[in-house]
Amino acid sequence: MRCKIYEFRPQGCHCYPLVYDIEINQYVLDKDCPNPRLFLKNRNKISITRIVLKEYLEKDLKIIRGDTHGPLRKIRE
């Protein structure tokens, strides 16, 4: 079943399952994501999503985060 508001979902939802954990200052995969392996298959998508998420955090939420191009090992499940 597809989300009823999929086309109009909030900006933060566009980046899911990649989220920013402010407590550890890292991008992580949401622990509640049912299938994070699908996201991890595409390194290009991960890079683009990091950039989009960084812009969202800085511009919309006013949260400053460092380098968005860190190693993939920073993405944790």
Secondary structure as the mmCIF struct_conf table of DSSP 4:
data_model
#
loop_
_struct_conf.conf_type_id
_struct_conf.id
_struct_conf.beg_label_comp_id
_struct_conf.beg_label_asym_id
_struct_conf.beg_label_seq_id
_struct_conf.end_label_comp_id
_struct_conf.end_label_asym_id
_struct_conf.end_label_seq_id
TURN_TY1_P TURN_TY1_P1 LYS A 4 ILE A 5
HELX_RH_3T_P HELX_RH_3T_P1 TYR A 6 PHE A 8
HELX_RH_AL_P HELX_RH_AL_P1 GLN A 11 HIS A 14
TURN_TY1_P TURN_TY1_P2 CYS A 15 PRO A 17
STRN STRN1 LEU A 18 ASP A 21
TURN_TY1_P TURN_TY1_P3 ILE A 22 ASN A 25
STRN STRN2 GLN A 26 LEU A 29
TURN_TY1_P TURN_TY1_P4 LYS A 31 ASP A 32
BEND BEND1 PRO A 34 PRO A 34
HELX_RH_AL_P HELX_RH_AL_P2 PRO A 36 LEU A 40
TURN_TY1_P TURN_TY1_P5 LYS A 41 LYS A 41
HELX_RH_AL_P HELX_RH_AL_P3 ARG A 43 GLU A 55
HELX_RH_PI_P HELX_RH_PI_P1 TYR A 56 ASP A 60
BEND BEND2 LEU A 61 LEU A 61
BEND BEND3 THR A 68 THR A 68
HELX_RH_3T_P HELX_RH_3T_P2 LEU A 72 LYS A 74
#
